């Protein structure tokens, strides 16, 4: 958890953890890559 905080991938406010916008965008990019490269589906259908 400390590594994610240090890397700026999550933030902590009032003892509540949230994903950073950067981390969320990375997840979307990984999902698009998986959808097209691994599954072989049309990226427009994601």
Secondary structure as UniProt FT lines:
FT   HELIX           2..7
FT   STRAND          10..13
FT   TURN            14..15
FT   STRAND          16..19
FT   HELIX           21..33
FT   HELIX           34..38
FT   HELIX           43..45
//
